[in-house]
Amino acid sequence: MTHDYYALLGVKRDADEAEIKKAYRRLAMQHHPDRVGPDQKQAAEAKFKEITEAYEVLRDPEKRATYDRYGAAGLRRGAGGSDFGFAHFDLSEALNVFMRDFGGLGGFDALFGGGRGRPEQHRGQDLKVTLKLDLAEVASGATKKLKVRTYERCAECGGSGAARGSRPTTCGTCGGSGEVRRAARSMFGQFVSVSPCPTCAGEGSVIAQPCSKCQGDGRVRAEKTVEINVPAGVADHHYLTMRGAGVPGPRNGPPGDLIAVLDIAEDPRFERQGDDLIYDLPLSFTQAALGA
């Protein structure tokens, strides 16, 4: 690991606390493990730990003074009479530092738009279907009807998941927030870890009397017909997205999208090149010379 903390954050050695905090926030948003794909997660975690370690040292005047005088090795062995030596800065500590200084009570979600003032409803799954087309339909556009197996809102409970005459109640464990906080101490001080509530699974409410028809899920299996408008000129293996036409979320959660992947049948008479259709028309010399 690089232990030039100033270089890691991209700040000068005389940077003030506000500059250090601003630099760290920008880098943390860029390298946060929850903002990258699976193939980049390991590298992002390593980078996130590095910059958070640098930030946690440089933001503290005492730790920064020790670092400036003795370097990172001095911090590890507690040089200069300090008692905050460390040997390893793990990901959970790094995430807690980030939430402590930028997430407030809402944690990471609050920083990126929303927070957890009330628990978010679970979104339904996207519904992916294959839509078969022929060249005539591609050329002129078409409206296609397709039967799909999916879920629909439970009519018995109106999608709430609770038996008729009852309703979900606020979770007593989390008080309706959908999350629980636990305080813990580490070498950098006290941290608060945030996790989904184990009692309500992050819902913020519990169902004492679940609906007998949907078993508390708020959805039942169904088969329905969807109508898909296909514009002219679409390409093979491209897809059309119908927002909100996918599987409804559990307990009145928002629906996913319907994604129609286009499968265009080949026509032996034509060759398609972009928006053009090429047709080979056999002609004799006489037909070519005189017209036919």
Secondary structure as a PSIPRED ss2 file (coil, helix, strand):
# PSIPRED VFORMAT (PSIPRED V4.0)

   1 M C   1.000  0.000  0.000
   2 T C   1.000  0.000  0.000
   3 H C   1.000  0.000  0.000
   4 D C   1.000  0.000  0.000
   5 Y H   0.000  1.000  0.000
   6 Y H   0.000  1.000  0.000
   7 A H   0.000  1.000  0.000
   8 L H   0.000  1.000  0.000
   9 L H   0.000  1.000  0.000
  10 G C   1.000  0.000  0.000
  11 V C   1.000  0.000  0.000
  12 K C   1.000  0.000  0.000
  13 R C   1.000  0.000  0.000
  14 D C   1.000  0.000  0.000
  15 A C   1.000  0.000  0.000
  16 D C   1.000  0.000  0.000
  17 E H   0.000  1.000  0.000
  18 A H   0.000  1.000  0.000
  19 E H   0.000  1.000  0.000
  20 I H   0.000  1.000  0.000
  21 K H   0.000  1.000  0.000
  22 K H   0.000  1.000  0.000
  23 A H   0.000  1.000  0.000
  24 Y H   0.000  1.000  0.000
  25 R H   0.000  1.000  0.000
  26 R H   0.000  1.000  0.000
  27 L H   0.000  1.000  0.000
  28 A H   0.000  1.000  0.000
  29 M H   0.000  1.000  0.000
  30 Q H   0.000  1.000  0.000
  31 H H   0.000  1.000  0.000
  32 H C   1.000  0.000  0.000
  33 P H   0.000  1.000  0.000
  34 D H   0.000  1.000  0.000
  35 R H   0.000  1.000  0.000
  36 V C   1.000  0.000  0.000
  37 G C   1.000  0.000  0.000
  38 P H   0.000  1.000  0.000
  39 D H   0.000  1.000  0.000
  40 Q H   0.000  1.000  0.000
  41 K H   0.000  1.000  0.000
  42 Q H   0.000  1.000  0.000
  43 A H   0.000  1.000  0.000
  44 A H   0.000  1.000  0.000
  45 E H   0.000  1.000  0.000
  46 A H   0.000  1.000  0.000
  47 K H   0.000  1.000  0.000
  48 F H   0.000  1.000  0.000
  49 K H   0.000  1.000  0.000
  50 E H   0.000  1.000  0.000
  51 I H   0.000  1.000  0.000
  52 T H   0.000  1.000  0.000
  53 E H   0.000  1.000  0.000
  54 A H   0.000  1.000  0.000
  55 Y H   0.000  1.000  0.000
  56 E H   0.000  1.000  0.000
  57 V H   0.000  1.000  0.000
  58 L H   0.000  1.000  0.000
  59 R C   1.000  0.000  0.000
  60 D C   1.000  0.000  0.000
  61 P H   0.000  1.000  0.000
  62 E H   0.000  1.000  0.000
  63 K H   0.000  1.000  0.000
  64 R H   0.000  1.000  0.000
  65 A H   0.000  1.000  0.000
  66 T H   0.000  1.000  0.000
  67 Y H   0.000  1.000  0.000
  68 D H   0.000  1.000  0.000
  69 R H   0.000  1.000  0.000
  70 Y H   0.000  1.000  0.000
  71 G H   0.000  1.000  0.000
  72 A H   0.000  1.000  0.000
  73 A H   0.000  1.000  0.000
  74 G H   0.000  1.000  0.000
  75 L H   0.000  1.000  0.000
  76 R H   0.000  1.000  0.000
  77 R H   0.000  1.000  0.000
  78 G C   1.000  0.000  0.000
  79 A H   0.000  1.000  0.000
  80 G H   0.000  1.000  0.000
  81 G H   0.000  1.000  0.000
  82 S C   1.000  0.000  0.000
  83 D C   1.000  0.000  0.000
  84 F C   1.000  0.000  0.000
  85 G C   1.000  0.000  0.000
  86 F C   1.000  0.000  0.000
  87 A C   1.000  0.000  0.000
  88 H C   1.000  0.000  0.000
  89 F C   1.000  0.000  0.000
  90 D C   1.000  0.000  0.000
  91 L H   0.000  1.000  0.000
  92 S H   0.000  1.000  0.000
  93 E H   0.000  1.000  0.000
  94 A H   0.000  1.000  0.000
  95 L H   0.000  1.000  0.000
  96 N H   0.000  1.000  0.000
  97 V H   0.000  1.000  0.000
  98 F H   0.000  1.000  0.000
  99 M H   0.000  1.000  0.000
 100 R H   0.000  1.000  0.000
 101 D H   0.000  1.000  0.000
 102 F H   0.000  1.000  0.000
 103 G H   0.000  1.000  0.000
 104 G H   0.000  1.000  0.000
 105 L H   0.000  1.000  0.000
 106 G H   0.000  1.000  0.000
 107 G H   0.000  1.000  0.000
 108 F H   0.000  1.000  0.000
 109 D H   0.000  1.000  0.000
 110 A H   0.000  1.000  0.000
 111 L H   0.000  1.000  0.000
 112 F C   1.000  0.000  0.000
 113 G C   1.000  0.000  0.000
 114 G C   1.000  0.000  0.000
 115 G C   1.000  0.000  0.000
 116 R C   1.000  0.000  0.000
 117 G C   1.000  0.000  0.000
 118 R C   1.000  0.000  0.000
 119 P C   1.000  0.000  0.000
 120 E C   1.000  0.000  0.000
 121 Q C   1.000  0.000  0.000
 122 H C   1.000  0.000  0.000
 123 R C   1.000  0.000  0.000
 124 G C   1.000  0.000  0.000
 125 Q C   1.000  0.000  0.000
 126 D C   1.000  0.000  0.000
 127 L E   0.000  0.000  1.000
 128 K E   0.000  0.000  1.000
 129 V E   0.000  0.000  1.000
 130 T E   0.000  0.000  1.000
 131 L E   0.000  0.000  1.000
 132 K E   0.000  0.000  1.000
 133 L E   0.000  0.000  1.000
 134 D C   1.000  0.000  0.000
 135 L H   0.000  1.000  0.000
 136 A H   0.000  1.000  0.000
 137 E H   0.000  1.000  0.000
 138 V H   0.000  1.000  0.000
 139 A H   0.000  1.000  0.000
 140 S H   0.000  1.000  0.000
 141 G C   1.000  0.000  0.000
 142 A E   0.000  0.000  1.000
 143 T E   0.000  0.000  1.000
 144 K E   0.000  0.000  1.000
 145 K E   0.000  0.000  1.000
 146 L E   0.000  0.000  1.000
 147 K E   0.000  0.000  1.000
 148 V E   0.000  0.000  1.000
 149 R E   0.000  0.000  1.000
 150 T E   0.000  0.000  1.000
 151 Y E   0.000  0.000  1.000
 152 E E   0.000  0.000  1.000
 153 R E   0.000  0.000  1.000
 154 C C   1.000  0.000  0.000
 155 A C   1.000  0.000  0.000
 156 E C   1.000  0.000  0.000
 157 C C   1.000  0.000  0.000
 158 G C   1.000  0.000  0.000
 159 G C   1.000  0.000  0.000
 160 S C   1.000  0.000  0.000
 161 G C   1.000  0.000  0.000
 162 A E   0.000  0.000  1.000
 163 A C   1.000  0.000  0.000
 164 R C   1.000  0.000  0.000
 165 G C   1.000  0.000  0.000
 166 S C   1.000  0.000  0.000
 167 R C   1.000  0.000  0.000
 168 P C   1.000  0.000  0.000
 169 T E   0.000  0.000  1.000
 170 T E   0.000  0.000  1.000
 171 C C   1.000  0.000  0.000
 172 G C   1.000  0.000  0.000
 173 T C   1.000  0.000  0.000
 174 C C   1.000  0.000  0.000
 175 G C   1.000  0.000  0.000
 176 G C   1.000  0.000  0.000
 177 S C   1.000  0.000  0.000
 178 G C   1.000  0.000  0.000
 179 E E   0.000  0.000  1.000
 180 V E   0.000  0.000  1.000
 181 R E   0.000  0.000  1.000
 182 R E   0.000  0.000  1.000
 183 A E   0.000  0.000  1.000
 184 A E   0.000  0.000  1.000
 185 R E   0.000  0.000  1.000
 186 S E   0.000  0.000  1.000
 187 M C   1.000  0.000  0.000
 188 F C   1.000  0.000  0.000
 189 G E   0.000  0.000  1.000
 190 Q E   0.000  0.000  1.000
 191 F E   0.000  0.000  1.000
 192 V E   0.000  0.000  1.000
 193 S E   0.000  0.000  1.000
 194 V E   0.000  0.000  1.000
 195 S E   0.000  0.000  1.000
 196 P E   0.000  0.000  1.000
 197 C C   1.000  0.000  0.000
 198 P C   1.000  0.000  0.000
 199 T C   1.000  0.000  0.000
 200 C C   1.000  0.000  0.000
 201 A C   1.000  0.000  0.000
 202 G C   1.000  0.000  0.000
 203 E C   1.000  0.000  0.000
 204 G C   1.000  0.000  0.000
 205 S E   0.000  0.000  1.000
 206 V E   0.000  0.000  1.000
 207 I C   1.000  0.000  0.000
 208 A C   1.000  0.000  0.000
 209 Q C   1.000  0.000  0.000
 210 P E   0.000  0.000  1.000
 211 C C   1.000  0.000  0.000
 212 S C   1.000  0.000  0.000
 213 K C   1.000  0.000  0.000
 214 C C   1.000  0.000  0.000
 215 Q C   1.000  0.000  0.000
 216 G C   1.000  0.000  0.000
 217 D C   1.000  0.000  0.000
 218 G C   1.000  0.000  0.000
 219 R E   0.000  0.000  1.000
 220 V E   0.000  0.000  1.000
 221 R E   0.000  0.000  1.000
 222 A E   0.000  0.000  1.000
 223 E E   0.000  0.000  1.000
 224 K E   0.000  0.000  1.000
 225 T E   0.000  0.000  1.000
 226 V E   0.000  0.000  1.000
 227 E E   0.000  0.000  1.000
 228 I E   0.000  0.000  1.000
 229 N E   0.000  0.000  1.000
 230 V E   0.000  0.000  1.000
 231 P C   1.000  0.000  0.000
 232 A C   1.000  0.000  0.000
 233 G C   1.000  0.000  0.000
 234 V C   1.000  0.000  0.000
 235 A C   1.000  0.000  0.000
 236 D C   1.000  0.000  0.000
 237 H C   1.000  0.000  0.000
 238 H C   1.000  0.000  0.000
 239 Y E   0.000  0.000  1.000
 240 L E   0.000  0.000  1.000
 241 T E   0.000  0.000  1.000
 242 M E   0.000  0.000  1.000
 243 R C   1.000  0.000  0.000
 244 G C   1.000  0.000  0.000
 245 A C   1.000  0.000  0.000
 246 G C   1.000  0.000  0.000
 247 V C   1.000  0.000  0.000
 248 P C   1.000  0.000  0.000
 249 G E   0.000  0.000  1.000
 250 P H   0.000  1.000  0.000
 251 R H   0.000  1.000  0.000
 252 N H   0.000  1.000  0.000
 253 G E   0.000  0.000  1.000
 254 P C   1.000  0.000  0.000
 255 P C   1.000  0.000  0.000
 256 G C   1.000  0.000  0.000
 257 D C   1.000  0.000  0.000
 258 L E   0.000  0.000  1.000
 259 I E   0.000  0.000  1.000
 260 A E   0.000  0.000  1.000
 261 V E   0.000  0.000  1.000
 262 L E   0.000  0.000  1.000
 263 D E   0.000  0.000  1.000
 264 I E   0.000  0.000  1.000
 265 A C   1.000  0.000  0.000
 266 E C   1.000  0.000  0.000
 267 D C   1.000  0.000  0.000
 268 P C   1.000  0.000  0.000
 269 R C   1.000  0.000  0.000
 270 F C   1.000  0.000  0.000
 271 E E   0.000  0.000  1.000
 272 R E   0.000  0.000  1.000
 273 Q E   0.000  0.000  1.000
 274 G C   1.000  0.000  0.000
 275 D C   1.000  0.000  0.000
 276 D E   0.000  0.000  1.000
 277 L E   0.000  0.000  1.000
 278 I E   0.000  0.000  1.000
 279 Y C   1.000  0.000  0.000
 280 D C   1.000  0.000  0.000
 281 L C   1.000  0.000  0.000
 282 P C   1.000  0.000  0.000
 283 L C   1.000  0.000  0.000
 284 S C   1.000  0.000  0.000
 285 F H   0.000  1.000  0.000
 286 T H   0.000  1.000  0.000
 287 Q H   0.000  1.000  0.000
 288 A H   0.000  1.000  0.000
 289 A H   0.000  1.000  0.000
 290 L H   0.000  1.000  0.000
 291 G C   1.000  0.000  0.000
 292 A C   1.000  0.000  0.000
